[in-house]
Amino acid sequence: MDTKSGPPPNYYAILEVPENATQAQIRNAYKRAALKCHPDRLPANHPDRPQMTRRFQLVNDAYYTLYDPDRRREYDAQRHLWSKSSSSYARSTSQTKPSATYDPFSEAEANAPPHPGESFFSWAFNFFNGRSRTSSEYGDDPETARQKAEDAQFADVFEEMLREEGISEEDLAKDANKQGGGSSLWSIIGTISGGALGFIVANGPGMIAGAAAGNRLGAVRDAKGKSVWEVYQDLPPESKAKLLSMLAVRVLSHAAGI
């Protein structure tokens, strides 16, 4: 039992999946959870952004741990050892989703050991990587290294979600070949998506602003040939928020069977 890292957070409850969840279920749960609590959905000065950021970090830790079979086995073993030594921990690990009386996010924060000099404590990165290994892998201090790994992890599913909604780089390439030059499809899809999310967020008047945000996404991709994630990173904060909100509406509605 690793006492230095403290008790493992309830990553199953954070992603709202059962302990026997498949990899596909874990990945889909991560998509939903990450969209729900991505801090880019809020302005930089919003009072709820720090809490949203912390939740997003825990969601990323949960996916990092549970999606990899080897890390998941080690994590389950640690949970078992801690459950044997603490009856209260054993009770909390029986929960598989947040409820009115159980918040796995708050529990993780309360159980974190002291972490001076760090904005938050990552049980997953401390346990599986160790501070020196994480830092050397990315050539940065541990917290910056963790942030880079977190961004790469979300970028992977972000681009996958966009493809699932009909925006794929393969389609763009086909369109470019047909047109004999730069692809217009990305700009068209960007404008349509932007308009749709503007309508959803602002109920009509935001349609023009949303369309402008979507066209900005398309224009950067056409002009510079960047990846979807790189384009997203270049967007102004308000456009990031609108795009994530649109994507969340679609992905969460699919999950609900709407």
C-alpha positions as CSV (number, residue, x, y, z in Angstrom):
1,M,0.0,0.0,0.0
2,D,1.4,3.4,-1.1
3,T,0.9,5.6,1.9
4,K,3.0,8.5,0.5
5,S,0.5,9.1,-2.3
6,G,-2.4,8.7,0.0
7,P,-5.7,6.7,-0.8
8,P,-6.6,6.5,-4.4
9,P,-9.5,8.7,-5.6
10,N,-12.6,6.9,-6.7
11,Y,-12.0,7.2,-10.4
12,Y,-14.9,4.9,-11.2
13,A,-17.3,7.3,-9.6
14,I,-15.6,10.3,-11.2
15,L,-16.3,8.8,-14.6
16,E,-19.6,7.3,-13.5
17,V,-18.8,3.8,-14.7
18,P,-19.0,0.4,-12.9
19,E,-15.9,-1.4,-11.8
20,N,-16.3,-4.0,-14.6
21,A,-16.6,-1.3,-17.3
22,T,-15.1,-2.1,-20.7
23,Q,-12.4,0.1,-22.3
24,A,-15.1,1.5,-24.7
25,Q,-17.3,2.4,-21.9
26,I,-14.5,4.2,-20.1
27,R,-13.5,6.1,-23.2
28,N,-17.1,7.2,-23.9
29,A,-17.5,8.1,-20.2
30,Y,-14.4,10.2,-20.4
31,K,-15.7,12.1,-23.4
32,R,-18.9,13.0,-21.6
33,A,-17.2,13.9,-18.3
34,A,-14.5,16.0,-20.0
35,L,-17.0,18.0,-22.0
36,K,-19.1,18.6,-18.9
37,C,-16.3,20.1,-16.9
38,H,-13.8,21.5,-19.4
39,P,-12.6,24.8,-18.0
40,D,-12.6,26.4,-21.4
41,R,-16.4,26.5,-21.3
42,L,-16.0,29.3,-18.8
43,P,-14.4,32.7,-19.1
44,A,-10.9,33.0,-17.6
45,N,-12.1,35.3,-14.8
46,H,-15.3,33.3,-13.9
47,P,-15.4,32.4,-10.2
48,D,-16.3,28.8,-10.9
49,R,-13.3,28.2,-13.3
50,P,-10.8,27.0,-10.6
51,Q,-13.3,24.3,-9.4
52,M,-14.1,23.3,-13.0
53,T,-10.4,23.1,-13.7
54,R,-9.8,20.8,-10.7
55,R,-12.7,18.6,-11.8
56,F,-11.3,18.4,-15.3
57,Q,-7.9,17.4,-13.9
58,L,-9.5,14.6,-11.9
59,V,-11.5,13.4,-14.9
60,N,-8.2,13.2,-16.9
61,D,-6.5,11.3,-14.0
62,A,-9.4,8.9,-14.0
63,Y,-9.2,8.2,-17.7
64,Y,-5.4,8.0,-17.6
65,T,-5.6,5.3,-14.9
66,L,-8.6,3.2,-16.0
67,Y,-8.2,3.1,-19.7
68,D,-4.8,1.5,-19.5
69,P,-5.2,-2.2,-18.4
70,D,-1.9,-2.3,-16.5
71,R,-2.5,0.9,-14.6
72,R,-6.0,-0.2,-13.9
73,R,-4.8,-3.4,-12.3
74,E,-2.4,-1.6,-10.1
75,Y,-5.0,1.0,-9.2
76,D,-7.6,-1.7,-8.3
77,A,-4.9,-3.4,-6.1
78,Q,-4.3,-0.2,-4.2
79,R,-8.0,0.3,-3.7
80,H,-8.3,-3.2,-2.3
81,L,-5.4,-2.6,0.1
82,W,-6.8,0.7,1.3
83,S,-10.2,-0.8,1.7
84,K,-8.8,-3.4,4.1
85,S,-7.2,-0.8,6.3
86,S,-10.0,1.8,6.3
87,S,-13.7,1.0,6.7
88,S,-14.7,4.6,5.6
89,Y,-12.6,4.2,2.4
90,A,-14.2,0.8,1.8
91,R,-17.7,2.4,2.0
92,S,-16.7,5.2,-0.4
93,T,-15.3,2.8,-3.0
94,S,-18.6,1.0,-3.2
95,Q,-20.1,4.1,-4.9
96,T,-20.0,4.2,-8.7
97,K,-21.4,7.7,-9.3
98,P,-21.9,11.0,-7.5
99,S,-25.0,11.4,-5.5
100,A,-26.7,13.9,-3.1
101,T,-24.6,12.4,-0.3
102,Y,-21.4,11.4,-2.1
103,D,-19.1,13.7,-4.1
104,P,-16.0,11.8,-5.4
105,F,-14.4,15.1,-6.5
106,S,-14.5,16.6,-3.0
107,E,-13.4,13.4,-1.5
108,A,-10.3,13.2,-3.7
109,E,-9.4,16.8,-2.7
110,A,-9.9,16.1,1.0
111,N,-7.8,12.9,0.9
112,A,-4.9,14.5,-1.0
113,P,-1.7,14.7,1.0
114,P,0.0,18.1,1.4
115,H,1.4,19.3,-2.0
116,P,3.4,22.6,-1.5
117,G,4.3,24.4,-4.7
118,E,1.7,22.5,-6.7
119,S,-1.7,23.9,-7.7
120,F,-3.3,20.5,-7.2
121,F,-2.3,17.0,-6.3
122,S,-2.5,14.2,-8.9
123,W,-2.6,10.8,-7.3
124,A,-2.3,9.1,-10.7
125,F,0.8,10.9,-11.9
126,N,2.5,10.7,-8.5
127,F,1.8,7.0,-8.2
128,F,2.4,5.7,-11.7
129,N,5.1,8.1,-13.0
130,G,6.9,9.6,-10.1
131,R,7.9,13.2,-10.1
132,S,11.3,12.7,-11.8
133,R,10.1,10.4,-14.5
134,T,7.2,12.7,-15.4
135,S,9.5,15.7,-15.6
136,S,12.2,14.1,-17.6
137,E,9.7,12.6,-20.1
138,Y,8.5,16.1,-21.1
139,G,11.5,18.2,-20.2
140,D,9.6,20.4,-17.8
141,D,8.8,20.7,-14.2
142,P,6.3,18.1,-12.9
143,E,3.3,20.3,-13.0
144,T,3.9,21.5,-16.6
145,A,4.7,18.0,-17.6
146,R,1.4,16.8,-16.2
147,Q,-0.4,19.6,-18.0
148,K,1.1,18.7,-21.4
149,A,0.1,15.0,-20.9
150,E,-3.4,16.1,-20.0
151,D,-3.7,18.3,-23.1
152,A,-2.5,15.5,-25.3
153,Q,-5.0,13.1,-23.8
154,F,-7.9,15.4,-24.3
155,A,-6.7,16.3,-27.8
156,D,-7.0,12.6,-28.8
157,V,-10.6,12.3,-27.9
158,F,-11.5,15.8,-29.0
159,E,-10.5,15.1,-32.6
160,E,-12.3,11.8,-32.4
161,M,-15.5,13.4,-31.2
162,L,-15.4,15.9,-34.1
163,R,-14.9,13.1,-36.6
164,E,-17.9,11.3,-35.0
165,E,-19.9,14.4,-35.7
166,G,-19.0,14.4,-39.3
167,I,-15.8,16.4,-39.3
168,S,-12.9,14.2,-40.4
169,E,-9.5,15.0,-41.9
170,E,-10.0,12.2,-44.4
171,D,-13.1,13.9,-45.7
172,L,-11.2,17.2,-45.9
173,A,-8.5,15.5,-48.0
174,K,-11.0,14.0,-50.4
175,D,-12.7,17.4,-50.8
176,A,-9.4,19.1,-51.5
177,N,-8.6,16.5,-54.2
178,K,-12.0,17.1,-55.8
179,Q,-11.6,20.8,-55.7
180,G,-8.0,20.7,-57.0
181,G,-6.8,22.8,-54.1
182,G,-7.6,24.0,-50.6
183,S,-10.6,22.4,-49.0
184,S,-13.8,24.4,-48.7
185,L,-15.6,21.7,-46.8
186,W,-13.9,22.5,-43.5
187,S,-15.0,26.2,-43.7
188,I,-18.5,25.2,-44.6
189,I,-18.8,22.7,-41.7
190,G,-17.2,25.3,-39.4
191,T,-19.7,27.9,-40.4
192,I,-22.7,25.5,-40.0
193,S,-21.4,24.2,-36.7
194,G,-20.7,27.7,-35.5
195,G,-24.2,28.9,-36.5
196,A,-25.8,25.9,-34.8
197,L,-24.0,26.5,-31.5
198,G,-24.7,30.2,-31.7
199,F,-28.4,29.4,-32.0
200,I,-28.2,26.9,-29.1
201,V,-26.3,29.3,-26.8
202,A,-28.0,32.6,-27.7
203,N,-31.4,31.4,-29.1
204,G,-31.3,33.3,-32.4
205,P,-29.3,36.6,-32.1
206,G,-26.1,34.6,-31.4
207,M,-26.4,32.9,-34.8
208,I,-24.3,35.5,-36.6
209,A,-21.6,35.5,-33.9
210,G,-21.6,31.7,-33.8
211,A,-21.2,31.5,-37.5
212,A,-18.3,33.9,-37.4
213,A,-16.6,31.7,-34.7
214,G,-17.2,28.6,-36.9
215,N,-15.8,30.2,-40.0
216,R,-12.7,31.3,-38.0
217,L,-12.1,27.6,-37.2
218,G,-12.4,26.8,-40.9
219,A,-10.2,29.6,-42.1
220,V,-7.3,28.7,-39.8
221,R,-7.4,25.1,-40.9
222,D,-7.5,26.0,-44.6
223,A,-4.8,28.6,-44.5
224,K,-2.2,26.9,-42.2
225,G,-3.0,23.2,-42.6
226,K,-3.0,22.7,-38.8
227,S,-4.5,19.8,-36.9
228,V,-8.0,20.2,-35.4
229,W,-6.5,20.5,-31.9
230,E,-4.0,23.1,-33.0
231,V,-6.7,25.1,-34.6
232,Y,-8.8,24.9,-31.4
233,Q,-5.8,26.1,-29.4
234,D,-5.6,29.2,-31.6
235,L,-9.2,30.2,-31.1
236,P,-10.2,33.1,-28.8
237,P,-11.7,32.0,-25.5
238,E,-15.3,32.8,-26.4
239,S,-15.0,30.7,-29.5
240,K,-13.5,27.8,-27.5
241,A,-16.4,28.0,-25.1
242,K,-19.0,28.0,-27.9
243,L,-17.4,25.1,-29.7
244,L,-17.2,23.0,-26.6
245,S,-20.8,23.8,-25.7
246,M,-22.0,22.7,-29.1
247,L,-20.0,19.5,-28.9
248,A,-21.3,18.8,-25.4
249,V,-24.9,19.2,-26.6
250,R,-24.4,16.7,-29.3
251,V,-22.4,14.1,-27.4
252,L,-24.5,14.2,-24.3
253,S,-27.7,14.1,-26.3
254,H,-26.4,10.9,-28.0
255,A,-25.6,9.4,-24.7
256,A,-29.2,10.2,-23.5
257,G,-30.6,8.6,-26.6
258,I,-32.1,11.9,-27.8
